[in-house]
Amino acid sequence: MKKLLALTLALAMALSLGVTAVAKDTPIPEGAKVVREIHLRADGVFFYDMRGNYYEDEVPTTAKIYLIPDMGQENDSSYYSDAVADDGSTISADALYRSNLYDYLGCGEDVTDFFTAKFKKEEGAKAIKSLKLVSKKVGDVVSDDNFYFYTGAAERWGFIEGEMKEGFTDDETKIKLTATYKAKDNLEIASWGDKVDQVLYLAKNGKVIVDFKFYVKNDERGADADFKAGDGGVVVKPQKNEDNEITWESENDTLAWLAFTSDDNAAKFYPKMTTKWNDQDYTDYFADQDAYLYDFIGNPQIASTSRATLDLRYPFVDEDGELTVDPENAVVYTIGEDGLPADITSEFQFVETDDGDYVLRAKTRRLGTYIIAEKPAASDAEAAGAPAETAGEAPAGEPAAPVKAFLPSFAK
């Protein structure tokens, strides 16, 4: 946050000094200084995700991040390299540092107005799902309004949008990437006086090459924890030789409970669970009925002295607490190694808990993918002929309306 405030102060000072407004399609006067390539190192960057979380140098594997070259307190002229102008003169790193280049690169302006960009993954490429240059309303990305107080939340800024690949461990991955910005027009980036040779331009098709470095790592929490369905980016560390309990919740209900006594190893694991159907390969086997998904991402092993107790909320209950599907008729499936539904109903017991919740209970050492269906799944032939529609979502905690080509879910 110190860096954010420092940047805010720097921008306010720049405004008070009358920074030249950014303009494009500017002709280059004869005698002006022209550069065609600028190098900038951005070891520190600003990270945000769309939930308003702020990161400095390390992000979780589930984050979709938005970044611009660091212009905060830790940034100085050493982050730039000297550039060579067309007339052979040297443009110092300090001059580039004091220029308006950061405006063009997205700090207060929409970078997509001025640049296109290509990206090269130098290190940690397997942890990156995608990178692209985007225009976003700054208030939709940055949670701290002190950061954009002088432009307003509705102003569009430019960001590199990076989506990380989900990881299931607490391993740290170093990311190094190079962003090559290519100017769409001649851009006036600095002026040191009234004379024409005191004005600096980045030529059309000129490049700004920025080297980024940061780290990707999941957070860590204790295993006595509550999670929202769909939440990721966290590994849990059980308490050694102690009882641990994890719950997963929707907006309205607790959806799943896991209780176990950790062994001496107390190995960490990734606890993300989703109930959202996303056109998985097995969706069509349940397209003609209501079926509820409990998918523990990565199928984590539980380091327990004996098999853990897993409770899954029985979904076929109406608002009055009455059962809408007889538990004897419900079927529980997992997804086998062949990718097909496998009936594991016999591994579960129908139980009413002390709190009055109806659950299906099983003993397990590994969490998997579970589907609670109101009737047996379709055959291969029937699934092959199922409507090819995207699975839908019900309001959180409630069964979906019986639109048979769409499958319900509690939450994300």
PAGU-352165 format. One record per residue (C-alpha): residue in one letter; x, y, z; chain; residue number from 1. Coordinates in Angstrom, 3 decimals, decimal comma. Example, Ala and Ser with C-alpha at 12.3 -4.5 7.8 and 13.67 -1.06 7.14 Angstrom:
<vexlums>
<"A" <12,300 -4,500 7,800> "A" 1>
<"S" <13,670 -1,060 7,140> "A" 2>
</vexlums>
This chain:
<vexlums>
<"M" <0,000 0,000 0,000> "A" 1>
<"K" <2,972 2,310 0,596> "A" 2>
<"K" <3,764 2,024 -3,082> "A" 3>
<"L" <0,207 2,953 -4,041> "A" 4>
<"L" <0,301 6,088 -1,932> "A" 5>
<"A" <3,708 6,989 -3,297> "A" 6>
<"L" <2,421 6,680 -6,831> "A" 7>
<"T" <-0,627 8,758 -6,015> "A" 8>
<"L" <1,604 11,509 -4,654> "A" 9>
<"A" <3,851 11,328 -7,687> "A" 10>
<"L" <0,896 11,666 -10,043> "A" 11>
<"A" <-0,511 14,590 -8,096> "A" 12>
<"M" <2,861 16,346 -8,273> "A" 13>
<"A" <3,037 15,689 -11,998> "A" 14>
<"L" <-0,341 17,300 -12,492> "A" 15>
<"S" <0,649 20,336 -10,474> "A" 16>
<"L" <3,722 20,738 -12,671> "A" 17>
<"G" <1,588 20,767 -15,778> "A" 18>
<"V" <2,442 17,480 -17,465> "A" 19>
<"T" <1,794 17,737 -21,195> "A" 20>
<"A" <-1,437 15,986 -22,114> "A" 21>
<"V" <-0,927 12,700 -23,912> "A" 22>
<"A" <-1,705 13,076 -27,584> "A" 23>
<"K" <-1,435 10,675 -30,494> "A" 24>
<"D" <-0,960 11,127 -34,236> "A" 25>
<"T" <1,666 13,788 -33,491> "A" 26>
<"P" <3,981 14,807 -36,356> "A" 27>
<"I" <7,645 14,881 -35,399> "A" 28>
<"P" <9,199 18,323 -35,957> "A" 29>
<"E" <12,511 18,395 -37,787> "A" 30>
<"G" <15,377 18,456 -35,306> "A" 31>
<"A" <13,500 16,767 -32,453> "A" 32>
<"K" <15,008 13,834 -30,622> "A" 33>
<"V" <13,604 10,483 -31,763> "A" 34>
<"V" <14,056 7,066 -30,180> "A" 35>
<"R" <12,833 3,769 -31,549> "A" 36>
<"E" <13,536 1,406 -28,663> "A" 37>
<"I" <13,336 1,810 -24,885> "A" 38>
<"H" <14,101 -0,839 -22,268> "A" 39>
<"L" <12,485 -0,894 -18,840> "A" 40>
<"R" <12,792 -3,410 -15,997> "A" 41>
<"A" <9,726 -3,919 -13,814> "A" 42>
<"D" <10,827 -6,213 -10,987> "A" 43>
<"G" <7,977 -4,912 -8,852> "A" 44>
<"V" <4,516 -4,585 -10,361> "A" 45>
<"F" <1,009 -3,714 -9,242> "A" 46>
<"F" <-1,349 -6,688 -9,164> "A" 47>
<"Y" <-5,088 -6,691 -8,813> "A" 48>
<"D" <-7,804 -9,228 -9,381> "A" 49>
<"M" <-11,439 -8,519 -10,087> "A" 50>
<"R" <-12,406 -9,191 -6,452> "A" 51>
<"G" <-10,400 -6,116 -5,446> "A" 52>
<"N" <-7,480 -8,012 -3,931> "A" 53>
<"Y" <-4,104 -6,283 -4,125> "A" 54>
<"Y" <-0,781 -8,039 -4,590> "A" 55>
<"E" <2,763 -6,731 -4,854> "A" 56>
<"D" <5,254 -9,425 -5,840> "A" 57>
<"E" <3,403 -12,707 -5,268> "A" 58>
<"V" <-0,002 -13,868 -6,506> "A" 59>
<"P" <-2,065 -17,038 -5,955> "A" 60>
<"T" <-2,428 -19,504 -8,787> "A" 61>
<"T" <-6,134 -18,769 -9,249> "A" 62>
<"A" <-5,723 -15,016 -9,747> "A" 63>
<"K" <-6,587 -13,105 -12,872> "A" 64>
<"I" <-4,205 -10,191 -12,507> "A" 65>
<"Y" <-3,912 -6,713 -13,993> "A" 66>
<"L" <-0,506 -5,088 -14,106> "A" 67>
<"I" <1,330 -2,023 -15,333> "A" 68>
<"P" <5,048 -1,228 -15,079> "A" 69>
<"D" <5,916 -0,217 -11,519> "A" 70>
<"M" <5,910 3,551 -11,024> "A" 71>
<"G" <5,869 3,440 -7,218> "A" 72>
<"Q" <8,358 4,443 -4,581> "A" 73>
<"E" <10,715 1,565 -5,346> "A" 74>
<"N" <11,052 2,575 -8,985> "A" 75>
<"D" <13,925 4,852 -10,026> "A" 76>
<"S" <16,111 5,596 -13,043> "A" 77>
<"S" <18,039 2,358 -12,546> "A" 78>
<"Y" <15,001 0,528 -13,868> "A" 79>
<"Y" <15,586 2,105 -17,289> "A" 80>
<"S" <18,399 1,640 -19,777> "A" 81>
<"D" <19,954 4,443 -21,813> "A" 82>
<"A" <18,468 4,769 -25,294> "A" 83>
<"V" <20,097 5,896 -28,531> "A" 84>
<"A" <18,350 8,582 -30,583> "A" 85>
<"D" <18,276 8,652 -34,384> "A" 86>
<"D" <20,937 11,388 -34,404> "A" 87>
<"G" <23,289 9,132 -32,445> "A" 88>
<"S" <22,958 10,993 -29,153> "A" 89>
<"T" <22,306 9,154 -25,899> "A" 90>
<"I" <19,023 9,608 -24,048> "A" 91>
<"S" <19,883 8,865 -20,442> "A" 92>
<"A" <17,996 6,439 -18,242> "A" 93>
<"D" <17,257 9,334 -15,894> "A" 94>
<"A" <15,657 11,339 -18,715> "A" 95>
<"L" <13,456 8,387 -19,636> "A" 96>
<"Y" <12,535 7,845 -16,004> "A" 97>
<"R" <11,392 11,475 -15,750> "A" 98>
<"S" <9,458 11,331 -19,020> "A" 99>
<"N" <5,714 10,815 -19,506> "A" 100>
<"L" <6,240 7,280 -20,736> "A" 101>
<"Y" <4,390 5,787 -17,740> "A" 102>
<"D" <1,251 7,652 -18,843> "A" 103>
<"Y" <1,310 5,948 -22,224> "A" 104>
<"L" <1,981 2,557 -20,649> "A" 105>
<"G" <-1,314 2,619 -18,785> "A" 106>
<"C" <-0,758 4,596 -15,598> "A" 107>
<"G" <-3,567 7,122 -16,048> "A" 108>
<"E" <-4,234 6,448 -19,723> "A" 109>
<"D" <-5,672 3,671 -21,867> "A" 110>
<"V" <-2,573 1,938 -23,173> "A" 111>
<"T" <-4,553 0,327 -26,004> "A" 112>
<"D" <-4,983 3,777 -27,569> "A" 113>
<"F" <-1,244 4,016 -28,103> "A" 114>
<"F" <0,270 0,538 -28,215> "A" 115>
<"T" <-0,160 -3,016 -29,302> "A" 116>
<"A" <1,783 -5,630 -27,339> "A" 117>
<"K" <3,348 -9,058 -27,665> "A" 118>
<"F" <4,509 -11,220 -24,791> "A" 119>
<"K" <7,331 -13,699 -24,394> "A" 120>
<"K" <7,370 -16,057 -21,404> "A" 121>
<"E" <10,985 -16,307 -20,335> "A" 122>
<"E" <10,538 -18,408 -17,183> "A" 123>
<"G" <7,636 -20,178 -15,480> "A" 124>
<"A" <5,620 -20,401 -18,706> "A" 125>
<"K" <3,684 -23,446 -17,488> "A" 126>
<"A" <2,114 -21,339 -14,714> "A" 127>
<"I" <0,651 -18,772 -17,152> "A" 128>
<"K" <-2,602 -19,491 -18,964> "A" 129>
<"S" <-2,906 -16,272 -20,973> "A" 130>
<"L" <-1,596 -12,720 -21,361> "A" 131>
<"K" <-3,166 -9,837 -23,255> "A" 132>
<"L" <-3,300 -6,045 -23,325> "A" 133>
<"V" <-6,701 -4,758 -22,195> "A" 134>
<"S" <-8,606 -1,558 -21,508> "A" 135>
<"K" <-10,496 -1,538 -18,197> "A" 136>
<"K" <-12,311 0,984 -16,055> "A" 137>
<"V" <-9,797 1,547 -13,307> "A" 138>
<"G" <-12,428 1,327 -10,579> "A" 139>
<"D" <-13,310 -2,207 -11,755> "A" 140>
<"V" <-9,721 -3,334 -11,255> "A" 141>
<"V" <-8,233 -1,256 -8,436> "A" 142>
<"S" <-9,921 -1,474 -5,052> "A" 143>
<"D" <-8,160 1,532 -3,474> "A" 144>
<"D" <-9,763 4,778 -4,651> "A" 145>
<"N" <-6,717 6,737 -3,451> "A" 146>
<"F" <-4,924 5,235 -6,425> "A" 147>
<"Y" <-7,176 6,781 -9,067> "A" 148>
<"F" <-8,507 9,821 -7,203> "A" 149>
<"Y" <-7,396 12,299 -9,868> "A" 150>
<"T" <-8,957 10,434 -12,814> "A" 151>
<"G" <-12,056 8,822 -11,345> "A" 152>
<"A" <-13,171 5,203 -11,199> "A" 153>
<"A" <-14,865 5,334 -14,619> "A" 154>
<"E" <-11,690 6,301 -16,492> "A" 155>
<"R" <-10,244 3,596 -18,692> "A" 156>
<"W" <-6,647 2,610 -18,057> "A" 157>
<"G" <-4,504 0,066 -19,827> "A" 158>
<"F" <-3,361 -3,159 -18,200> "A" 159>
<"I" <-1,697 -6,409 -19,057> "A" 160>
<"E" <-4,272 -9,006 -18,085> "A" 161>
<"G" <-2,698 -12,251 -16,949> "A" 162>
<"E" <-4,560 -15,414 -16,093> "A" 163>
<"M" <-2,650 -17,994 -14,079> "A" 164>
<"K" <-3,034 -21,761 -14,335> "A" 165>
<"E" <-4,440 -23,302 -11,191> "A" 166>
<"G" <-1,849 -25,060 -9,037> "A" 167>
<"F" <-2,514 -27,535 -6,258> "A" 168>
<"T" <0,598 -27,180 -4,047> "A" 169>
<"D" <2,356 -24,500 -2,023> "A" 170>
<"D" <5,343 -24,503 -4,398> "A" 171>
<"E" <6,538 -21,067 -5,490> "A" 172>
<"T" <6,977 -20,439 -9,223> "A" 173>
<"K" <9,137 -17,621 -10,509> "A" 174>
<"I" <7,644 -15,808 -13,497> "A" 175>
<"K" <9,743 -13,802 -15,936> "A" 176>
<"L" <8,144 -12,376 -19,036> "A" 177>
<"T" <8,924 -9,716 -21,597> "A" 178>
<"A" <6,229 -7,375 -22,911> "A" 179>
<"T" <7,073 -5,615 -26,162> "A" 180>
<"Y" <4,859 -2,562 -26,659> "A" 181>
<"K" <4,706 -1,271 -30,250> "A" 182>
<"A" <3,671 2,367 -30,761> "A" 183>
<"K" <0,693 2,970 -33,030> "A" 184>
<"D" <1,699 6,615 -33,645> "A" 185>
<"N" <4,492 9,090 -32,992> "A" 186>
<"L" <4,362 9,829 -29,269> "A" 187>
<"E" <5,825 12,877 -27,562> "A" 188>
<"I" <7,172 11,482 -24,299> "A" 189>
<"A" <9,351 14,309 -22,897> "A" 190>
<"S" <10,205 17,981 -23,215> "A" 191>
<"W" <13,139 19,697 -21,466> "A" 192>
<"G" <12,684 23,192 -22,872> "A" 193>
<"D" <11,285 25,345 -25,662> "A" 194>
<"K" <13,786 24,340 -28,350> "A" 195>
<"V" <12,880 21,657 -30,832> "A" 196>
<"D" <15,926 19,532 -29,952> "A" 197>
<"Q" <14,714 19,478 -26,335> "A" 198>
<"V" <11,634 17,429 -27,210> "A" 199>
<"L" <11,757 13,622 -27,258> "A" 200>
<"Y" <9,538 11,356 -29,342> "A" 201>
<"L" <9,021 7,635 -29,537> "A" 202>
<"A" <8,584 6,998 -33,265> "A" 203>
<"K" <5,616 5,190 -34,749> "A" 204>
<"N" <6,288 1,429 -34,605> "A" 205>
<"G" <8,917 2,154 -31,960> "A" 206>
<"K" <9,178 -0,367 -29,143> "A" 207>
<"V" <9,111 -0,214 -25,370> "A" 208>
<"I" <10,465 -3,506 -24,039> "A" 209>
<"V" <9,506 -4,229 -20,431> "A" 210>
<"D" <10,892 -7,124 -18,405> "A" 211>
<"F" <8,571 -8,283 -15,622> "A" 212>
<"K" <9,416 -10,552 -12,714> "A" 213>
<"F" <7,072 -11,856 -10,028> "A" 214>
<"Y" <6,130 -15,058 -8,214> "A" 215>
<"V" <3,077 -17,318 -8,159> "A" 216>
<"K" <2,271 -19,210 -4,973> "A" 217>
<"N" <-0,844 -20,355 -3,187> "A" 218>
<"D" <-1,592 -18,958 0,258> "A" 219>
<"E" <-1,580 -21,252 3,286> "A" 220>
<"R" <-4,182 -21,648 6,019> "A" 221>
<"G" <-4,853 -24,025 8,882> "A" 222>
<"A" <-7,134 -26,967 8,175> "A" 223>
<"D" <-9,828 -25,814 10,622> "A" 224>
<"A" <-11,303 -23,517 8,000> "A" 225>
<"D" <-14,453 -22,450 6,168> "A" 226>
<"F" <-14,420 -21,930 2,412> "A" 227>
<"K" <-16,881 -20,638 -0,144> "A" 228>
<"A" <-17,604 -23,077 -2,941> "A" 229>
<"G" <-15,331 -22,172 -5,832> "A" 230>
<"D" <-12,667 -20,454 -3,730> "A" 231>
<"G" <-9,114 -21,461 -4,603> "A" 232>
<"G" <-5,583 -20,144 -4,354> "A" 233>
<"V" <-5,100 -21,641 -0,867> "A" 234>
<"V" <-3,551 -24,806 0,536> "A" 235>
<"V" <-4,415 -25,993 4,039> "A" 236>
<"K" <-1,987 -27,398 6,583> "A" 237>
<"P" <-3,638 -29,750 9,078> "A" 238>
<"Q" <-2,760 -29,636 12,776> "A" 239>
<"K" <-0,537 -32,647 13,405> "A" 240>
<"N" <-2,277 -35,404 15,410> "A" 241>
<"E" <-5,246 -33,115 16,021> "A" 242>
<"D" <-8,878 -33,107 14,904> "A" 243>
<"N" <-9,490 -30,907 11,845> "A" 244>
<"E" <-12,734 -29,834 10,215> "A" 245>
<"I" <-13,263 -28,039 6,923> "A" 246>
<"T" <-16,573 -26,783 5,551> "A" 247>
<"W" <-17,591 -25,514 2,133> "A" 248>
<"E" <-20,483 -23,077 1,904> "A" 249>
<"S" <-22,814 -21,398 -0,564> "A" 250>
<"E" <-24,549 -18,101 0,130> "A" 251>
<"N" <-27,287 -19,916 2,026> "A" 252>
<"D" <-26,039 -23,276 3,252> "A" 253>
<"T" <-23,103 -25,418 4,188> "A" 254>
<"L" <-22,620 -27,786 1,254> "A" 255>
<"A" <-19,914 -30,160 2,488> "A" 256>
<"W" <-18,109 -31,090 5,706> "A" 257>
<"L" <-14,788 -32,905 6,094> "A" 258>
<"A" <-13,642 -34,143 9,518> "A" 259>
<"F" <-10,391 -36,026 10,166> "A" 260>
<"T" <-7,573 -36,539 12,633> "A" 261>
<"S" <-4,280 -35,629 11,014> "A" 262>
<"D" <-1,363 -38,048 11,078> "A" 263>
<"D" <2,272 -37,250 11,952> "A" 264>
<"N" <2,927 -36,099 8,397> "A" 265>
<"A" <0,140 -33,484 8,368> "A" 266>
<"A" <0,657 -33,008 4,639> "A" 267>
<"K" <-0,784 -29,897 3,061> "A" 268>
<"F" <-3,504 -30,223 0,434> "A" 269>
<"Y" <-5,564 -28,076 -1,931> "A" 270>
<"P" <-9,179 -27,840 -0,669> "A" 271>
<"K" <-11,010 -26,155 -3,549> "A" 272>
<"M" <-14,472 -27,514 -4,248> "A" 273>
<"T" <-16,778 -26,354 -7,020> "A" 274>
<"T" <-20,434 -27,200 -7,653> "A" 275>
<"K" <-20,531 -25,502 -11,021> "A" 276>
<"W" <-21,194 -27,460 -14,171> "A" 277>
<"N" <-18,949 -26,306 -17,030> "A" 278>
<"D" <-19,776 -28,665 -19,870> "A" 279>
<"Q" <-17,583 -31,397 -18,439> "A" 280>
<"D" <-17,293 -34,475 -20,656> "A" 281>
<"Y" <-19,732 -36,337 -18,398> "A" 282>
<"T" <-22,433 -33,616 -18,328> "A" 283>
<"D" <-24,607 -35,281 -20,962> "A" 284>
<"Y" <-25,091 -38,367 -18,798> "A" 285>
<"F" <-27,218 -36,207 -16,467> "A" 286>
<"A" <-28,879 -33,870 -18,970> "A" 287>
<"D" <-32,385 -35,326 -18,505> "A" 288>
<"Q" <-32,564 -34,838 -14,722> "A" 289>
<"D" <-31,519 -32,756 -11,747> "A" 290>
<"A" <-28,027 -33,762 -10,634> "A" 291>
<"Y" <-25,703 -31,903 -8,272> "A" 292>
<"L" <-21,938 -31,718 -8,601> "A" 293>
<"Y" <-19,395 -31,636 -5,764> "A" 294>
<"D" <-16,017 -31,498 -7,483> "A" 295>
<"F" <-12,885 -31,378 -5,305> "A" 296>
<"I" <-10,292 -29,984 -7,695> "A" 297>
<"G" <-7,102 -32,022 -7,964> "A" 298>
<"N" <-8,558 -34,961 -5,971> "A" 299>
<"P" <-6,439 -34,249 -2,882> "A" 300>
<"Q" <-5,163 -36,957 -0,545> "A" 301>
<"I" <-6,061 -36,458 3,138> "A" 302>
<"A" <-3,205 -37,072 5,590> "A" 303>
<"S" <-5,279 -38,690 8,338> "A" 304>
<"T" <-4,770 -41,449 10,910> "A" 305>
<"S" <-7,927 -43,159 9,662> "A" 306>
<"R" <-10,328 -42,464 6,850> "A" 307>
<"A" <-11,804 -38,965 6,939> "A" 308>
<"T" <-15,555 -38,416 7,242> "A" 309>
<"L" <-17,035 -36,582 4,263> "A" 310>
<"D" <-20,610 -35,256 4,385> "A" 311>
<"L" <-22,290 -33,916 1,238> "A" 312>
<"R" <-25,520 -31,959 1,636> "A" 313>
<"Y" <-28,432 -33,957 0,253> "A" 314>
<"P" <-29,771 -31,565 -2,399> "A" 315>
<"F" <-33,306 -32,872 -2,876> "A" 316>
<"V" <-34,967 -30,946 -0,052> "A" 317>
<"D" <-37,603 -28,237 -0,503> "A" 318>
<"E" <-37,960 -24,925 1,348> "A" 319>
<"D" <-40,060 -26,607 4,059> "A" 320>
<"G" <-37,341 -29,158 4,742> "A" 321>
<"E" <-39,268 -31,974 3,045> "A" 322>
<"L" <-37,462 -34,548 0,903> "A" 323>
<"T" <-38,368 -34,269 -2,793> "A" 324>
<"V" <-36,488 -37,411 -3,857> "A" 325>
<"D" <-36,491 -40,549 -1,724> "A" 326>
<"P" <-32,848 -41,150 -0,651> "A" 327>
<"E" <-33,280 -44,808 -1,618> "A" 328>
<"N" <-33,781 -43,682 -5,235> "A" 329>
<"A" <-30,921 -41,180 -5,366> "A" 330>
<"V" <-27,671 -42,312 -6,964> "A" 331>
<"V" <-24,141 -41,119 -6,175> "A" 332>
<"Y" <-21,517 -41,170 -8,907> "A" 333>
<"T" <-17,834 -40,444 -9,176> "A" 334>
<"I" <-15,856 -40,039 -12,383> "A" 335>
<"G" <-13,613 -42,972 -13,184> "A" 336>
<"E" <-10,202 -42,955 -14,823> "A" 337>
<"D" <-11,961 -43,531 -18,150> "A" 338>
<"G" <-13,857 -40,246 -17,672> "A" 339>
<"L" <-17,223 -41,988 -17,287> "A" 340>
<"P" <-19,648 -41,894 -14,349> "A" 341>
<"A" <-19,215 -44,780 -11,906> "A" 342>
<"D" <-21,905 -45,671 -9,361> "A" 343>
<"I" <-20,561 -45,436 -5,766> "A" 344>
<"T" <-23,897 -45,146 -3,954> "A" 345>
<"S" <-22,986 -48,085 -1,732> "A" 346>
<"E" <-20,113 -46,057 -0,223> "A" 347>
<"F" <-22,524 -43,446 1,202> "A" 348>
<"Q" <-25,060 -43,450 4,024> "A" 349>
<"F" <-28,054 -41,134 4,281> "A" 350>
<"V" <-27,794 -39,330 7,638> "A" 351>
<"E" <-29,611 -36,546 9,473> "A" 352>
<"T" <-27,041 -34,566 11,443> "A" 353>
<"D" <-27,448 -33,167 14,951> "A" 354>
<"D" <-28,146 -29,777 13,291> "A" 355>
<"G" <-31,015 -31,236 11,269> "A" 356>
<"D" <-29,190 -31,288 7,924> "A" 357>
<"Y" <-29,698 -34,205 5,560> "A" 358>
<"V" <-26,364 -35,438 4,233> "A" 359>
<"L" <-24,798 -38,329 2,378> "A" 360>
<"R" <-21,830 -39,563 4,417> "A" 361>
<"A" <-18,776 -41,521 3,324> "A" 362>
<"K" <-15,364 -42,491 4,681> "A" 363>
<"T" <-12,423 -41,636 2,435> "A" 364>
<"R" <-8,705 -40,887 2,257> "A" 365>
<"R" <-8,976 -38,930 -0,989> "A" 366>
<"L" <-11,499 -36,323 -2,151> "A" 367>
<"G" <-12,848 -36,701 -5,664> "A" 368>
<"T" <-15,659 -35,732 -7,987> "A" 369>
<"Y" <-19,142 -36,603 -6,729> "A" 370>
<"I" <-22,509 -36,279 -8,447> "A" 371>
<"I" <-25,765 -36,781 -6,558> "A" 372>
<"A" <-28,472 -37,646 -9,085> "A" 373>
<"E" <-32,192 -38,147 -8,652> "A" 374>
<"K" <-32,076 -41,296 -10,800> "A" 375>
<"P" <-29,552 -43,439 -12,699> "A" 376>
<"A" <-27,417 -41,711 -15,307> "A" 377>
<"A" <-28,163 -42,063 -18,989> "A" 378>
<"S" <-26,570 -44,804 -21,035> "A" 379>
<"D" <-23,738 -44,059 -23,455> "A" 380>
<"A" <-26,194 -44,037 -26,351> "A" 381>
<"E" <-28,637 -41,756 -24,547> "A" 382>
<"A" <-25,835 -39,382 -23,505> "A" 383>
<"A" <-24,600 -39,189 -27,084> "A" 384>
<"G" <-28,019 -37,898 -28,121> "A" 385>
<"A" <-28,370 -35,363 -25,286> "A" 386>
<"P" <-28,885 -31,657 -26,128> "A" 387>
<"A" <-25,502 -29,899 -26,460> "A" 388>
<"E" <-26,301 -26,973 -24,201> "A" 389>
<"T" <-24,166 -25,330 -21,549> "A" 390>
<"A" <-25,009 -26,413 -18,026> "A" 391>
<"G" <-26,912 -23,788 -16,073> "A" 392>
<"E" <-26,887 -22,605 -12,488> "A" 393>
<"A" <-29,631 -22,456 -9,889> "A" 394>
<"P" <-29,849 -19,735 -7,264> "A" 395>
<"A" <-27,281 -20,449 -4,562> "A" 396>
<"G" <-28,473 -23,201 -2,234> "A" 397>
<"E" <-31,647 -23,979 -4,186> "A" 398>
<"P" <-32,562 -26,718 -6,679> "A" 399>
<"A" <-32,795 -25,603 -10,279> "A" 400>
<"A" <-36,045 -25,330 -12,135> "A" 401>
<"P" <-36,617 -28,523 -14,147> "A" 402>
<"V" <-35,214 -27,357 -17,473> "A" 403>
<"K" <-33,841 -30,746 -18,342> "A" 404>
<"A" <-31,005 -29,777 -20,646> "A" 405>
<"F" <-29,509 -27,632 -17,886> "A" 406>
<"L" <-27,927 -28,898 -14,689> "A" 407>
<"P" <-28,267 -27,118 -11,339> "A" 408>
<"S" <-25,501 -26,005 -9,015> "A" 409>
<"F" <-25,347 -24,457 -5,562> "A" 410>
<"A" <-22,632 -21,904 -6,359> "A" 411>
<"K" <-19,302 -21,590 -8,108> "A" 412>
</vexlums>
